Amino acid sequence: MATEFKLPELGENISAGDVMRVLVKPGDSVANDQPVLELETDKATIEVPSSVSGTVGEVKVKPGEKVAADQEIIEVETDKVNVEVEAAEDGVLSEIYAQEGEFIKFGAVVAAIEKPS
């Protein structure tokens, strides 16, 4: 599954910066906390670490470009998978027990469905 890695908040009163160097390329393995970008702000030059691990799929920025906080920088292929699960019965969803992003074990109850009267 592809995961977007976005530029995190850089600090107080810093909302953007200029890309100096991109430290990864498509096909590279990237680890959590590994620097992926060198960014120059009006206050300093910093290395931006990845918040995900996996394989770089696409680099969305180039040296010389200005990037803003929350802008997508790279796309990373991970071993995580999204799966849609069909309900066993028709009804109205009344309660959700699992939180978004939570690891769910096979066979776990994730929601309650009430049958219409």
N, C-alpha and C positions, 0 to 999 in steps of 0.2 A: 504494500500500500504506500502511496506517495504521501509524504508529510511536508507541509510548507514550513520552512524555517524563516521567521520574520525577524527583522531587526528589533531587538528589545529596547526598552527605555534606556537611555544612555546616562541619565543622571539629571539632577535638578537644572532646569533652564537649558537643557540640550535636547533639541528635537530633531536634529538632522546632522549629517556629516558628508564628507566627500570620500568616495572609495579610492584608496591609495593602491591597494593590491588585493586581489582575490587569491586566497591561499589554497583553494581546492578546485578541481575540475570534474566534469562528468566522468563517472566510473570510479572515482576515488572513494575509499572507505573513510568514513568520518565517525569519530567517537564523541560522546557527550563531553562537553567542556573543551574540545579541541578548537583552536583558533581557525576560523574560516575566512575572515575578512580583516583587513587593516583599514581603519577608518580615521580620517582626520576631522576633528571638530574645531571650533574656534578656541577651544581650551587645551586640547592635547591630541596626540595620535594614539589610538588604542587598537588592540586586537579584540575582535568580537568572537566569543566562543559559541559553538553550536549547543543547542539545548536538546538535540536528538542525535541518535547514532544510526548508522545505516550506510547506504551507498548513494553518493551524489548522483542525482538524475539530471538536473538542469540547474545551471547558474543563471540567475535572473538579473544580475548587475555586472557592470564593467568598470574598470579603473577610470577615474575622472567623473563618474556620475555622482550626483547628489542623491542620497537616500535619506528617508525619514523613518522615524520610529514606527513600527508596525508594518513596514513595507516588506514584502517577500524578497528574500535574498537568494535562497537556494531551495530546491526541491530535493528531498531525501527519500529514497526507497527504504522502507523498514520491513521487518518481518511481521508487523502487526496487520491484522485483517479485520475489516468490517463485514459483518454478516447480518442479513435481515432474517429474523426468525418469525415464521408465521404462527399465528395464534391457533391453538388446538380447537377452539370453539368460538362461535360468534358471540358478541356481547359488547359491553361498554367498559372501557379501561377505567378502573376505579382507583388503582394504586400502583405506583412504581416503586420497587424495592431497590433497584440497582441505580447507581449514580453514573452520569456520563464519564467515560474514561476509566471506570472501575473494571478490574479484571474479574471475569465471571467464569466459574468452573462449570463444566458440562453437567447438566442435570439440575442446576440451581434454579430456584423460582425467582423470576425477575419482575413479575407484575401480577396483579389480580384483575380478573375480568368478571363483571357481573352480568348475568343473563338478563335480557330485557323481560319485563313482566307482561 
